[in-house]
Amino acid sequence: MEEKRSNERYVLLAIMFSLVFGVIVVQLVNLQIIHGKENDESSQQRLYQEREIVASRGIIADTYGVPIATNRVGYTVQVAKTGLKEAEVNVMILKLIDIFKKNGDSYESGLADYLTFNPIAYGNKIKKSDKALAKWKSEMVLKDKDIALLKTPLDVFKYFREKKFNIDKKYTDEEAYKIMCMRYDMLIKGYTASNPLCIAKDVDSKTVAQIEERSYEFPGVLIDMEPERKYVDASDFAHVLGYIGLMTDKEYEANKDSGYKFNDKIGKIGIEQAAEKYLRGINGKKKVEVDTSGRLTAELNSEPAIPGNDVYLTIDSKLQKVAMESLQRNIEEIKSEADFKKNFGDAFAGAVVAMDVNNGEILAMASYPTYDPSVFLAGADDTEAEKKKMEYNTDNKNTPLLNRAIGGKYTPGSIYKPITAVAALEEGVITPKTKLYDKGYTTIGGWKFYCLEYRNHQGPHYEIDLNEALMTSCNIYFHEIGYSTGIDKIDKWAKLFGLGELTGLEIGGEKKGTRANKETKKATWNDDWRPADTAQAAIGQFNNEFTPIQLANYVSTLANGGKKYKPHLIKRVKKYDGSIVMETKPEYETVPVKKETLEAIKEGMVLVSNSVEGTASSTFQGFPFTVASKTGTPETGNESKGSSSNGLFIAYAPAENPQIAVAVVVEHGVWGTNTAPIARDVLEEYFGLNSDAHSDDQIAVERVGFTH
């Protein structure tokens, strides 16, 4: 009986074990066979990432909406932290760098600023500052006792290799340095499984394909898309447009509270800098699921990026291109006509500014030599771009990065004479019909001054009034009326017309210039003002120095009846949905100059372009509209050393109904007359007179206001 009960227990236990085993088997079959793939995927979906959606930067377009700066799709390489061991990370890094190098891509490397290779030396951020070096070492070294051991750059290199990043001895020093560069960024910027680090931007599509094809070799490495800046006809618009670049430490400190990250790009100069607050978009976010290798498995939700605002300029891109082309072509022509007496073949640079006289819009702003701002968008590993940047920054003769239109200061010479005439007329020293006797020379303050024609054996002008004096650019006439008016009154009117004063243009780099007056002479030479100084200043010499944009603004004010507009480049700003964010309203100050005075100046300036004796008449012969203008040939003081004088020209048109003002400067342009053809090219384009640019004369009729 007892034995029977014992057998029943064993049977019962066997049945229970069988049932439990059966349940386990069924569950395993269910988990691994029936739902194996699903459960395997589910087991991988344990990590969540919040990725940033980079907002596209607003476009920059000309006044008609023609794009100058746009965006294109770029690919970024990011790395998320996985379970890889340190040695495995180093192997992966070298493989990535090999792909980058093969395809000409650059990658992030902050270490190069502190430690360089070949030769091993301290980088630019610390090599000239013991304090900066000590601070960096203290931040990088975990144990204070190790700092004392790092006496040389080689010591630092070994410390990073052996202690900081534990890089295997099998790697060469060059390979170790490459690993260090990427590991340094990982260390400084930080990265986790849910917050990947961007290690390379704007990589080649071949790089993307190779990483994705070999994804099993790159656990945690992700490819994402990001908008990249693209410039159109960049060299023609370089000094207006500017460029963007990675922030410096100083820029980051100034902007970090506004949401900028250390590796963000920011406008450096030009409109890119001036309109940064409009152009920068607001980044979005998306929450995703990734597997343990960092591969995307699902997108959960997203907060879309808001694109930056579009900035529309006052610049007419066709007019800008004509100004640039004409400037370069005429400089080459002037250079080719060297006689090594007056023209030493050294013309090489210049600027053109065209301005709407009725609202202050800058229609064209050309500076030559120019540069290609696209090279500043390239990464540090782009050797050709780096070479170009170095050339631009070290070319102290041509200074292509200088925006001569707003940052070049030039003695005006005879284009200053209308200001002297305004002062003399307004202060009652002369009337438009006042005649002076020019015998070819005059003596003022013990100095003898000569008329140019007299020096060239063409004889004096004899009796001459204001119209004839402006037409022939008679120095004696303006020496005399300038001396009679006095420097204080001349200076007053020069300032009222904006000469030697900042215009307030949006972009940076504008220079104030200087006016020849008592204060300037005292500050410059610690000397008193003398009568002969007034005679010199009256013809635009001495230490008068103005920028081309000031000259354009000055002639615009002469043209429009005395409204001194604040020049501007930004016409309006629009959101991505087309709504207006900002529109520039014309701002001006009224110069208290009489209508009769401006009319007298206009009559003389019209003769410059239209009378046989006018200094620019040959350039405007047959021109369909009346142009008011003035040439200038200021001496640089180096003519005796084989250096040509500068050439300047100002104009507005049509004289009866002014629409546009133009100022031209050519460094070592020899004569002001040589620069007049550049202004004519600009006027022809503006009024639609180029047969290949416009199908009819409608633009000309609309702009001028009458049929020609």
For each residue, the residues with C-beta under 8 A, 3 or more apart:
1: 4 5
2: 5 6
3: 6 7
4: 1 7 8
5: 1 2 8 9
6: 2 3 9 10
7: 3 4 10 11
8: 4 5 11 12
9: 5 6 12 13
10: 6 7 13 14
11: 7 8 14 15
12: 8 9 15 16
13: 9 10 16 17
14: 10 11 17 18
15: 11 12 18 19
16: 12 13 19 20
17: 13 14 20 21
18: 14 15 21 22
19: 15 16 22 23
20: 16 17 23 24
21: 17 18 24 25
22: 18 19 25 26
23: 19 20 26 27
24: 20 21 27 28
25: 21 22 28 29
26: 22 23 29 30
27: 23 24 30 31
28: 24 25 31 32
29: 25 26 32 33 34
30: 26 27 33 34 35
31: 27 28 34 35 36 39
32: 28 29 36 39
33: 29 30 36
34: 29 30 31
35: 30 31 38 39
36: 31 32 33 39 40
37: 40 41
38: 35 41 42
39: 31 32 35 36 42 43
40: 36 37 43 44
41: 37 38 44 45 291 297
42: 38 39 45
43: 39 40 46
44: 40 41 291 292 297
45: 41 42 289 291 297 298
46: 43 292
47: 193 194 289 290 291 292 294
48: 194 287 288 289 290 300
49: 80 193 194 195 196 287 288 289 290
50: 194 195 285 286 287 288
51: 196 224 285 286 287 288
52: 283 284 285
53: 283 284 285 286 302 303 304 305
54: 226 227 283 305
55: 227 280 281 282 283 284 305 306 307 308
56: 71 227 281 305 307 308
57: 69 71 227 229 244 279 280 281 307 308
58: 275 278 279 280 281 307 308 309 310 311 573
59: 67 68 69 70 71 310 311
60: 67 68 69 241 271 272 275 279 310 311 313
61: 64 65 66 67 68 310 311 312 313
62: 65 66 68 312 313 315 316 317 320
63: 312 313 314 315 316 361 363 571
64: 61 316 317
65: 61 62 312
66: 61 62 317
67: 59 60 61 70 232
68: 59 60 61 62 231 232 233 237 241 313 315 317
69: 57 59 60 229 230 231 232 241 272
70: 59 67 229 230 232
71: 56 57 59 227 228 229 230
72: 227 228 230
73: 225 226 227 228
74: 201 202 203 225 226 227 228
75: 202 203 205 207 208 223 224 225 226
76: 198 200 201 202 203 223 224 225 226
77: 96 107 198 199 200 203 207 211 221 222 223
78: 196 197 198 199 221 222 223 224
79: 186 191 196 197 199 220 221 222 294
80: 49 191 192 193 194 195 196 197 220 221 222 290 294
81: 191 192 193 220
82: 193 219 220 292 293 294
83: 292
84: 88 89 92 219 220
85: 88 89
86: 89 90 165 166
87: 90 91 166 168
88: 84 85 91 92
89: 84 85 86 92 93 183
90: 86 87 93 94 165 167 168 171 179 183
91: 87 88 94 95
92: 84 88 89 95 96 217 218 219 221
93: 89 90 96 97 178 179 182 183
94: 90 91 97 98 171 175 178 179
95: 91 92 98 99 217 218
96: 77 92 93 99 100 107 182 199 200 211 218 221
97: 93 94 100 101 107 178 182
98: 94 95 101 102
99: 95 96 102 103 105 207 210 211
100: 96 97 103 105 106 107 200 203 207 381
101: 97 98 104 105
102: 98 99
103: 99 100 203 204 206 207 210
104: 101 204 381 382
105: 99 100 101 200 202 203 204 207 379 381
106: 100 200 378 379 380 381 382
107: 77 96 97 100 181 182 199 200 379 381
108: 182 185 198 199 200 201 263
109: 112 181 182 184 185 380
110: 113 114 184 185 188 189
111: 114 115 123 180 181 184 185
112: 109 115 116 123 181 380
113: 110 123 124 125 126
114: 110 111 122 123 125 126 136
115: 111 112 120 121 122 123 153 156 157 160 180
116: 112 119 120 121 122 123
117: 120 157 173 174 177
118: 174
119: 116
120: 115 116 117 153 154 157 173
121: 115 116 127 153
122: 114 115 116 126 127 133 153
123: 111 112 113 114 115 116 126 127
124: 113 127 128
125: 113 114 132 136
126: 113 114 122 123 129 132 133 136
127: 121 122 123 124 133
128: 124
129: 126 132 133
130: 133 134
131: 134 135
132: 125 126 129 135 136
133: 122 126 127 129 130 136 137
134: 130 131 137 138
135: 131 132 138 139
136: 114 125 126 132 133 139 140
137: 133 134 140 141 147 150 156
138: 134 135 141 144 147
139: 135 136
140: 136 137 160 164
141: 137 138 144 146 147 150 159
142: 146
143: 146
144: 138 141 147
145: 148 149
146: 141 142 143 149 150 159 163
147: 137 138 141 144 150
148: 145 151
149: 145 146 155 159
150: 137 141 146 147 155 156 159
151: 148 155
152: 155 156
153: 115 120 121 122 156 157
154: 120 157 158
155: 149 150 151 152 158 159
156: 115 137 150 152 153 159 160
157: 115 117 120 153 154 160 161 173 177
158: 154 155 161 162
159: 141 146 149 150 155 156 162 163 164
160: 115 140 156 157 163 164 165 180 184
161: 157 158 164 165 167 173 176 180
162: 158 159 166 167
163: 146 159 160 166
164: 140 159 160 161 183 187
165: 86 90 160 161 179 180 183
166: 86 87 162 163
167: 90 161 162 171 176 179 180
168: 87 90 171
169:
170:
171: 90 94 167 168 175 176 179
172: 175 176
173: 117 120 157 161 176 177
174: 117 118 177 178
175: 94 171 172 178 179
176: 161 167 171 172 173 179 180
177: 117 157 173 174 180 181
178: 93 94 97 174 175 181 182
179: 90 93 94 165 167 171 175 176 182 183
180: 111 115 160 161 165 167 176 177 183 184
181: 107 109 111 112 177 178 184 185
182: 93 96 97 107 108 109 178 179 185 186 199
183: 89 90 93 164 165 179 180 186 187
184: 109 110 111 160 180 181 187 188
185: 108 109 110 111 181 182 188 189 197 199
186: 79 182 183 189 190 191 197
187: 164 183 184 190
188: 110 184 185
189: 110 185 186 197 262 263
190: 186 187 195 197
191: 79 80 81 186 195 196 197
192: 80 81 195
193: 47 49 80 81 82 220 290 294
194: 47 48 49 50 80
195: 49 50 80 190 191 192
196: 49 51 78 79 80 191 220 222 294
197: 78 79 80 185 186 189 190 191
198: 76 77 78 108 201 263
199: 77 78 79 96 107 108 182 185
200: 76 77 96 100 105 106 107 108 203 207
201: 74 76 108 198 226 228 379
202: 74 75 76 105 226 228 379
203: 74 75 76 77 100 103 105 200 207 208
204: 103 104 105 207 208
205: 75 208 209
206: 103 209 210
207: 75 77 99 100 103 105 200 203 204 210 211
208: 75 203 204 205 211 212 223
209: 205 206 212 213
210: 99 103 206 207 213 214
211: 77 96 99 207 208 214 215 218 221 223
212: 208 209 215 223
213: 209 210
214: 210 211 217 218
215: 211 212 218 221 293 295
216: 219
217: 92 95 214
218: 92 95 96 211 214 215 221
219: 82 84 92 216 292 293 294
220: 79 80 81 82 84 193 196 293 294
221: 77 78 79 80 92 96 211 215 218 294
222: 77 78 79 80 196 294 295 296
223: 75 76 77 78 208 211 212
224: 51 75 76 78
225: 73 74 75 76
226: 54 73 74 75 76 201 202
227: 54 55 56 57 71 72 73 74
228: 71 72 73 74 201 202 377
229: 57 69 70 71 244 265 377
230: 69 70 71 72 374
231: 68 69 234 237 241 243 373 374 377
232: 67 68 69 70
233: 68 236 237 317 321
234: 231 237 238 241 372 373 374
235: 238 324 370 371 372
236: 233 317 320 321 324 366 370
237: 68 231 233 234 240 241 315 317 320
238: 234 235 241 242 270 367 370 371 372 373
239: 242 270 365 366 367 370 403 404 405
240: 237 270 271 313 315 320 365 507 569
241: 60 68 69 231 234 237 238 270 271 272 373
242: 238 239 267 268 269 270 271 272 273 274 373 507
243: 231 267 268 269 270 272 373 374 376 377
244: 57 229 265 266 267 268 272 376 377
245: 265 266 268 376 377
246: 263 264 265 266
247: 251 252 255 260 262 263 264 265 266
248: 251 252
249: 252 253
250: 253 254
251: 247 248 254 255 266
252: 247 248 249 255 256 260 262
253: 249 250 256
254: 250 251
255: 247 251 252 258 260 266
256: 252 253 260 261 262
257:
258: 255
259: 282
260: 247 252 255 256 264 266
261: 256 264
262: 189 247 252 256
263: 108 189 198 246 247
264: 246 247 260 261
265: 229 244 245 246 247
266: 244 245 246 247 251 255 260 273 276 280
267: 242 243 244 270 271 272 273 274 275 276 279
268: 242 243 244 245 272 273 376
269: 242 243 272 273 507 508 509
270: 238 239 240 241 242 243 267 273 274 373 403 507
271: 60 240 241 242 267 274 275 311 313 506 507 569 570
272: 60 69 241 242 243 244 267 268 269 275 276 279
273: 242 266 267 268 269 270 276 507 508
274: 242 267 270 271 506 507 508 569 570
275: 58 60 267 271 272 278 279 311 506 570 573
276: 266 267 272 273 279 280
277: 280
278: 58 275 308 309 311 573 581 582
279: 57 58 60 267 272 275 276 308 309 311
280: 55 57 58 266 276 277 308
281: 55 56 57 58 305 306 307 308
282: 55 259 305 306
283: 52 53 54 55 305
284: 52 53 55 302 303 304 305 306
285: 50 51 52 53 302 303
286: 50 51 53 299 300 301 302 303
287: 48 49 50 51 299 300 301 302
288: 48 49 50 51 296 297 298 299 300
289: 45 47 48 49 296 297 298 299 300
290: 47 48 49 80 193 293 294 295 296 297
291: 41 44 45 47 294 295 297
292: 44 46 47 82 83 219
293: 82 215 219 220 290
294: 47 79 80 82 193 196 219 220 221 222 290 291
295: 215 222 290 291
296: 222 288 289 290 299
297: 41 44 45 288 289 290 291
298: 45 288 289
299: 286 287 288 289 296 302
300: 48 286 287 288 289
301: 286 287
302: 53 284 285 286 287 299
303: 53 284 285 286
304: 53 284
305: 53 54 55 56 281 282 283 284
306: 55 281 282 284 576
307: 55 56 57 58 281 576
308: 55 56 57 58 278 279 280 281
309: 58 278 279 573 574 575 576 581
310: 58 59 60 61 573 574 575 576
311: 58 59 60 61 271 275 278 279 570 573
312: 61 62 63 65 570 571 572 573 574
313: 60 61 62 63 68 240 271 569 570 571
314: 63 356 361 362 363 568 569 570 571
315: 62 63 68 237 240 319 320 362 363 364 365 569
316: 62 63 64 319 320 363 364 686
317: 62 64 66 68 233 236 237 320 321
318: 321 322 685 693
319: 315 316 322 323 354 363 364 682 685 686
320: 62 236 237 240 315 316 317 323 324 364 365 366
321: 233 236 317 318 324 325
322: 318 319 325 326 364 681 682 685 690
323: 319 320 326 327 352 354 364 366 678 681 682
324: 235 236 320 321 327 328 352 366 368 370
325: 321 322 328 329 681
326: 322 323 329 330 352 677 678 681 682
327: 323 324 330 331 350 351 352 366 368 664 666 678
328: 324 325 331 332 368
329: 325 326 332 333
330: 326 327 333 334 666 674 675 677 678
331: 327 328 334 335 347 348 349 350 368 666 669
332: 328 329 335 336
333: 329 330 336 337
334: 330 331 337 343 347 647 666 669 670 674
335: 331 332 338 345 346 347 348
336: 332 333 345
337: 333 334 343
338: 335 343 344 345
339: 342 343
340: 343 344 345 642
341:
342: 339 644 645 670 671
343: 334 337 338 339 340 644 670
344: 338 340 642 643 644 668
345: 335 336 338 340 644
346: 335 643 644 668
347: 331 334 335 350 644 647 666 667 668 669 670
348: 331 335 369 397 398 667 668
349: 331 368 369 398 399 404 666 667
350: 327 331 347 367 368 404 664 665 666 667 669 675 678
351: 327 365 366 367 368 404 405 408 548 664 665
352: 323 324 326 327 364 365 366 405 548 662 663 664 665 678 679 682
353: 362 364 365 366 405 548 549 551 552 662 663
354: 319 323 362 363 364 365 552 660 661 662 682 686
355: 360 361 362 363 552 553 556 565 567 660 661 662
356: 314 359 360 361 363 659 660
357: 556 559 560 565 652 658 659 660 661
358: 560 658 659
359: 356 565 586
360: 355 356 553 556 565 566 567 568 586 587 588
361: 63 314 355 356 567 568 571
362: 314 315 353 354 355 365 505 549 567 568 569
363: 63 314 315 316 319 354 355 356 660 686
364: 315 316 319 320 322 323 352 353 354 682
365: 239 240 315 320 351 352 353 354 362 405 406 549 569
366: 236 239 320 323 324 327 351 352 353 405
367: 238 239 350 351 370 402 403 404 405 408
368: 324 327 328 331 349 350 351 404
369: 348 349 398 399 400
370: 235 236 238 239 324 367 400
371: 235 238 375 392 400 401
372: 234 235 238 375 388
373: 231 234 238 241 242 243 270 376 377
374: 230 231 234 243 377 378
375: 371 372 378 382 384 385 388 389 392
376: 243 244 245 268 373 385 389
377: 228 229 231 243 244 245 373 374
378: 106 374 375 382 384 385 386
379: 105 106 107 201 202 382 385
380: 106 109 112 386
381: 100 104 105 106 107
382: 104 106 375 378 379 385 386
383: 386 387
384: 375 378 387 388
385: 375 376 378 379 382 388 389
386: 378 380 382 383 389 390
387: 383 384 390 391
388: 372 375 384 385 391 392
389: 375 376 385 386 392 393
390: 386 387 393 394
391: 387 388 394 395
392: 371 375 388 389 395 400 401
393: 389 390 401
394: 390 391
395: 391 392 398 399 400
396: 399
397: 348
398: 348 349 369 395
399: 349 369 395 396 402
400: 369 370 371 392 395
401: 371 392 393
402: 367 399 407 408
403: 239 270 367 406 407 408 507 509
404: 239 349 350 351 367 368 407 408 548 665
405: 239 351 352 353 365 366 367 408 547 548 549
406: 365 403 503 505 507 509 510 511 547 548 549
407: 402 403 404 509 510 511 547
408: 351 367 402 403 404 405 511 547 548 665 667
409: 511 513 514 545 546 547
410: 545 546 547 548 634 646 648 665 667
411: 540 541 543 544 545 634 635 636 646
412: 415 416 499 540 544 546 551 632 634 648
413: 416 539 540 541 632 633 634 635 645 646 648 672
414: 417 473 475 539 540 630 631 632 633 634 672
415: 412 418 540 551 630 631 632 648 649 650 672
416: 412 413 419 420 494 499 538 539 540 544 632
417: 414 420 421 469 470 473 478 538 539 540 630
418: 415 421 422 470 558 601 604 605 630
419: 416 422 423 490 493 494 497 499 554
420: 416 417 423 424 478 481 482 485 490 538 539
421: 417 418 424 425 430 466 469 470 478 481 600 601 604
422: 418 419 425 426 493 497 593 597 598 601
423: 419 420 426 427 429 482 485 489 490 492 493 494
424: 420 421 427 429 430 481 482 484 485
425: 421 422 428 429 430 431 432 466 594 596 597 600
426: 422 423 493 593 594 597
427: 423 424 485 489
428: 425
429: 423 424 425 481 484 485
430: 421 424 425 434 466 481 484
431: 425 434
432: 425 465 466 467 596 600 603
433: 465 466
434: 430 431 465 466
435: 463 464 465
436: 463 464 465 469 476 477 480 481
437: 462 463 464
438: 451 460 461 462 463 464 474 476 477
439: 442 460 462 476
440: 450 451 453 454 459 460 476
441: 448 449 450 451 454 476
442: 439 448 449 476 479 480
443: 446 447 448 449
444: 447 449 479 480 483 531 532 534 535
445: 483 530 531 532 533 534 535
446: 443 532
447: 443 444 532 535
448: 441 442 443
449: 441 442 443 444 475 476 479 535
450: 440 441 454 455 475 476
451: 438 440 441 454 455 460 461 474 475 476
452: 455 456 473 475
453: 440 456 458 459 460 461 472 474
454: 440 441 450 451 457 458 459 460
455: 450 451 452
456: 452 453
457: 454
458: 453 454
459: 440 453 454
460: 438 439 440 451 453 454 476
461: 438 451 453 464 468 469 472 474 476 477
462: 437 438 439
463: 435 436 437 438
464: 435 436 437 438 461 468 469 472 474 477
465: 432 433 434 435 436 468 469
466: 421 425 430 432 433 434 469 470 477 600 604
467: 432 470 471 600 603 604 607
468: 461 464 465 471 472 474 604 607 613
469: 417 421 436 461 464 465 466 472 473 474 477 478 604
470: 417 418 421 466 467 473 601 604 605 607 608 630
471: 467 468 604 607 608 611 613 614 615
472: 453 461 464 468 469 613 614 615
473: 414 417 452 469 470 608 615 630 631
474: 438 451 453 461 464 468 469 477 478
475: 414 449 450 451 452 478 479 539
476: 436 438 439 440 441 442 449 450 451 460 461 479 480
477: 436 438 461 464 466 469 474 480 481
478: 417 420 421 469 474 475 481 482 538 539
479: 442 444 449 475 476 482 483 535 538 539
480: 436 442 444 476 477 483 484
481: 420 421 424 429 430 436 477 478 484 485 538
482: 420 423 424 478 479 485 490 534 535 537 538 539
483: 444 445 479 480 486 531 534 535 538
484: 424 429 430 480 481
485: 420 423 424 427 429 481 482 489 490 538
486: 483 489 490 534
487: 490 491 516 517 518 529 533 534 537
488: 491 492 517 518
489: 423 427 485 486 492 493
490: 419 420 423 482 485 486 487 493 494 534 537 538
491: 487 488 494 495 515 516 517
492: 423 488 489 495 496
493: 419 422 423 426 489 490 496 497 593
494: 416 419 423 490 491 497 499 500 515
495: 491 492 498 499 500 501 515
496: 492 493 564 591 592 593
497: 419 422 493 494 553 554 557 558 564 591
498: 495 501 503 550 553 554 557 564
499: 412 416 419 494 495 513 515 544 546 550 551 554
500: 494 495 512 513 514 515 544 545 546 550
501: 495 498 512 513 550
502: 510 512
503: 406 498 510 549 550 553 566 567
504: 566 567
505: 362 406 510 549 567 568 569
506: 271 274 275 568 569 570
507: 240 242 269 270 271 273 274 403 406 510 569
508: 269 273 274
509: 269 403 406 407
510: 406 407 502 503 505 507 547 549
511: 406 407 408 409 547
512: 500 501 502
513: 409 499 500 501 545 546 547 550
514: 409 500 520 543 544 545
515: 491 494 495 499 500 520 544
516: 487 491 520 521 533 536 537 541 542 543 544
517: 487 488 491 520 521 529 537
518: 487 488 521 522 528 529
519: 522 523
520: 514 515 516 517 523 524 543
521: 516 517 518 524 525 527 528 529 533 543
522: 518 519 525 526 527 528 529
523: 519 520 526
524: 520 521 543
525: 521 522
526: 522 523
527: 521 522
528: 518 521 522
529: 487 517 518 521 522 533 534
530: 445 533 534
531: 444 445 483 534 535
532: 444 445 446 447 535 536
533: 445 487 516 521 529 530 536 537 542
534: 444 445 482 483 486 487 490 529 530 531 537 538
535: 444 445 447 449 479 482 483 531 532 538 539
536: 516 532 533 539 541 542
537: 482 487 490 516 517 533 534 540 541 542 544
538: 416 417 420 478 479 481 482 483 485 490 534 535
539: 413 414 416 417 420 475 478 479 482 535 536
540: 411 412 413 414 415 416 417 537 544 632 634
541: 411 413 516 536 537 544 634 635
542: 516 533 536 537
543: 411 514 516 520 521 524
544: 411 412 416 499 500 514 515 516 537 540 541
545: 409 410 411 500 513 514
546: 409 410 412 499 500 513 550 551 554
547: 405 406 407 408 409 410 510 511 513 550 551
548: 351 352 353 404 405 406 408 410 551 552 663 664 665
549: 353 362 365 405 406 503 505 510 552 553 567 663
550: 498 499 500 501 503 513 546 547 553 554
551: 353 412 415 499 546 547 548 554 555 648 650 663 665
552: 353 354 355 548 549 555 556 567 650 661 662 663
553: 355 360 497 498 503 549 550 556 557 564 565 567 661
554: 419 497 498 499 546 550 551 557 558 650 663
555: 551 552 558 559 630 650 651 652 661 662 663
556: 355 357 360 552 553 559 560 564 565 652 661
557: 497 498 553 554 560 562 563 564 565 591
558: 418 497 554 555 598 601 602 605 628 652
559: 357 555 556 602 628 652 658 661
560: 357 358 556 557 563 565 658
561: 595 598
562: 557 590 591 592 593 598
563: 557 560 588 589 590 591
564: 496 497 498 553 556 557 588 589 590 591
565: 355 357 359 360 553 556 557 560 586 587 588
566: 360 503 504 586 587 588
567: 355 360 361 362 503 504 505 549 552 553
568: 314 360 361 362 505 506 571 584
569: 240 271 274 313 314 315 362 365 505 506 507
570: 271 274 275 311 312 313 314 506 573 582 584
571: 63 312 313 314 361 568 583 584
572: 312 580 581 582 583 584
573: 58 275 278 309 310 311 312 570 580 581 582 583
574: 309 310 312 578 579 580 581
575: 309 310 578 579 580 581
576: 306 307 309 310
577:
578: 574 575
579: 574 575
580: 572 573 574 575 583
581: 278 309 572 573 574 575
582: 278 570 572 573
583: 571 572 573 580
584: 568 570 571 572
585:
586: 359 360 565 566
587: 360 565 566
588: 360 563 564 565 566
589: 563 564
590: 562 563 564
591: 496 497 557 562 563 564
592: 496 562
593: 422 426 493 496 562 597 598
594: 425 426 597 598
595: 561 598 599
596: 425 432 599 600
597: 422 425 426 593 594 600 601
598: 422 558 561 562 593 594 595 601 602
599: 595 596 602 603
600: 421 425 432 466 467 596 597 603 604
601: 418 421 422 470 558 597 598 604 605
602: 558 559 598 599 605 606 628 655
603: 432 467 599 600 606 607
604: 418 421 466 467 468 469 470 471 600 601 607 608
605: 418 470 558 601 602 608 609 628 629 630 651 655
606: 602 603 609 610 626 627 628 655
607: 467 468 470 471 603 604 610 611 613 614
608: 470 471 473 604 605 611 614 615 616 617 628 629 630 631
609: 605 606 614 616 617 619 620 623 626 627 628 629 651
610: 606 607 614 617 620 626 627
611: 471 607 608 614 617
612: 617
613: 468 471 472 607 617
614: 471 472 607 608 609 610 611 617
615: 471 472 473 608 631 672 673
616: 608 609 619 620 629 631 649 651 672 673 676
617: 608 609 610 611 612 613 614 620 621
618: 621 673
619: 609 616 673 676 677 679 680
620: 609 610 616 617 623 627 629 676 680
621: 617 618
622:
623: 609 620 627 680 683
624: 687 689 700 708
625: 653 654 655 683 687 704 708
626: 606 609 610 653 654 655 656
627: 606 609 610 620 623 651 652 653 654 655 683
628: 558 559 602 605 606 608 609 651 652 653 655 658
629: 605 608 609 616 620 649 650 651 652 676 679
630: 414 415 417 418 470 473 555 605 608 649 650 651 672
631: 414 415 473 608 615 616 647 648 649 671 672 673 675 676
632: 412 413 414 415 416 540 646 647 648 649 650 672
633: 413 414 645 646 647 648 670 671 672 673
634: 410 411 412 413 414 540 541 645 646 648
635: 411 413 541 639 645
636: 411 639 643 645 646 668
637:
638: 641 642 643
639: 635 636 643 644 645
640:
641: 638
642: 340 344 638
643: 344 346 636 638 639 668
644: 342 343 344 345 346 347 639 668 669 670
645: 342 413 633 634 635 636 639 668 669 670 671
646: 410 411 413 632 633 634 636 665 666 667 668 669
647: 334 347 631 632 633 664 665 666 668 669 670 671 672 673 674 675
648: 410 412 413 415 551 631 632 633 634 663 664 665 666 669 672 675
649: 415 616 629 630 631 632 662 663 664 672 675 676 678 679
650: 415 551 552 554 555 629 630 632 661 662 663 664
651: 555 605 609 616 627 628 629 630 661 662 676 679 683
652: 357 555 556 558 559 627 628 629 655 658 660 661 662
653: 625 626 627 628 658 659 660 683 687
654: 625 626 627 657 658 659 704
655: 602 605 606 625 626 627 628 652 658
656: 626
657: 654 704 705 706
658: 357 358 559 560 628 652 653 654 655 661
659: 356 357 358 653 654 686 703 704
660: 354 355 356 357 363 652 653 682 683 686 703
661: 354 355 357 552 553 555 556 559 650 651 652 658
662: 352 353 354 355 552 555 649 650 651 652 679 682 683
663: 352 353 548 549 551 552 554 555 648 649 650
664: 327 350 351 352 548 647 648 649 650 675 676 678 679
665: 350 351 352 404 408 410 548 551 646 647 648 669 675
666: 327 330 331 334 347 349 350 646 647 648 669 674 675 678
667: 347 348 349 350 408 410 646
668: 344 346 347 348 636 643 644 645 646 647
669: 331 334 347 350 644 645 646 647 648 665 666 672 674 675
670: 334 342 343 347 633 644 645 647 674
671: 342 631 633 645 647 674 675
672: 413 414 415 615 616 630 631 632 633 647 648 649 669 675 676
673: 615 616 618 619 631 633 647 676
674: 330 334 647 666 669 670 671 677
675: 330 350 631 647 648 649 664 665 666 669 671 672 678 679
676: 616 619 620 629 631 649 651 664 672 673 679 680
677: 326 330 619 674 680 681
678: 323 326 327 330 350 352 649 664 666 675 681 682
679: 352 619 629 649 651 662 664 675 676 682 683
680: 619 620 623 676 677 683 684
681: 322 323 325 326 677 678 684 685
682: 319 322 323 326 352 354 364 660 662 678 679 685 686
683: 623 625 627 651 653 660 662 679 680 686 687 689
684: 680 681 687 689 690
685: 318 319 322 681 682 688 689 690 693
686: 316 319 354 363 659 660 682 683 703
687: 624 625 653 683 684 699 700 703 704
688: 685 693 694 696 697 698 699 700 703
689: 624 683 684 685 697 700
690: 322 684 685 693 694
691: 694
692:
693: 318 685 688 690
694: 688 690 691 697 698 699
695:
696: 688
697: 688 689 694 700 701 708
698: 688 694 701 702
699: 687 688 694 702 703
700: 624 687 688 689 697 703 704 708
701: 697 698 704 705 706 707 708
702: 698 699 705
703: 659 660 686 687 688 699 700
704: 625 654 657 659 687 700 701 708
705: 657 701 702
706: 657 701
707: 701
708: 624 625 697 700 701 704
